């Protein structure tokens, strides 16, 4: 299926929210020569969830689990977004008009455009809707 090339495997690392935990995670990935392209941290009730796009997801999973972290995979998409006022609105409106919910998102600014990482309730429909509207998605191969 053509849309599968846009499905990106994100790792989610669950950890106590205390000093040094992000350092331990990033050091473990450094030891395995795993690059972090983008990440976000969310906190709830003393625990944190670090969501990250890395270049070697399976190796990252293996290393972090061996250190006692709970790690899971989530399917996300990466959308090239215009890095101007209203860029986020354009993407959010396309998805909202198609009745696709954004569960969470985080972004980073690249050289040519900002990149919005989206976890949506229907990945396949989001990919089809966005590409039909001319929105550029980034293929998973970019993150490997």
N, C-alpha and C positions, 0 to 999 in steps of 0.2 A: 504494500500500500504506500503510495506517494507521501502521505502525511506523516508516516512513521519516522521519516528522516528528521522531523522537527521535534520529536519527543525526546527530552533530555532527562537523564537520571540524576536527580539531586540526592545528596546524602543529608540526612538529618541526624544530628548527634545530640543525645539527651544527657544532661550533666547537672550536677549540683551547681547552683549559682553562688560561687565563692571565688575569691582571688586565686589566680593561677590556672584555672580550668581552661580558658582559651589558650593560654601559653602552652599547656600540656597538649592540647589538641593540635595546635599549629606546629609544635615541635615534632610531634609524632609524624605528621604529614611531611615535614621537612626531612626527617630521617629517611623516609621512603622516596624522596625526590618527587613528591606529589605537589603540583601547583594548584593553588586556590585562585580561581578566576573571579568569583564573587561569593559573598556570604552575608548572612544576616543573623542577628541574635534576638530571640524573643524570650521573655521571662514570665514565669507564672509560679506563684507559691513556692519560691525558693529553688526552683529548677529552671534551667535554661534549655532552649533548643537552638542549636547552631545549625543553620541550613547553609549548605555550600555546594557550589559547582566546582568540581575538581577534574583534573585531566585523567585520573586513573581511579574510577569509582570502586571497582572491586578490591584493588589493593588498599585503598583508604579504609574501606569497610573492614577488611581483614585485620589491618594494623590496629585500628581503634577498638575493635571488639577484643583483640588480644590484650588490650590495656584495661579492659573492664567497662568500656563505654557501651551504651545501648545505641545502636545505629540502625537506621532504616532508610529505604529508598522511596522517593516520591517522584512521580512524573511531572515535569514542568515544561513550559515553553519559554523561549527567549525571543523577544520582539524588538526589532530595531525601531526606536522611537525618535522622532525629531526632538533635538535638544533645544527647544524654544518654548516660550510660554504657550500652553495649550497642547503640547505634545502628548502628555499623559491623558488629557481629556479625549483626544482623538481615539486612542486605543480603548479607553474605558467606555466611551459611547458606543463604539462598534460592538463590543461584547455585551454591554447592557441592552442595546437594541435587539440583539439576538437572544436575549434572556439567558446569557451565560454568566454565572456568578464568579467573581474573583475571590477566592478563599484568602489568599495573601499575595503580596508582591514585594519585590525589592529591586533596586536598580543600580546600575553603575554607568558612568559616563566614559565612552570610548573616544577614539580619535575622530571618527566620522559621525557618530550619533550616540545617543544614550541607548542603553539596553535595559529593557524591562523584563525581569524574570517573573513569570506568572504561574501560580497554582490555581487552576480553574476547576469547576465541577464537571466539565465535559471537555477533555483535552481534544478529542477528535473534532468535535463541532467547532471549538475555538480555532483550531488550525484551519479548517475549511472556511469559516467565516472571515477570519483575518486575511487569508490569502486571496479570497474572492474580492475583498475590499482593497487589494493592492498593498497591504501591509507586508513588510519584509520580515520574515522569521529567520532565525539563525539555526542552521542545521546542527544536530548533535555532534557531528564530526568535528566541528570547531572546538568543542570542549574535550576532545580526546587526544 
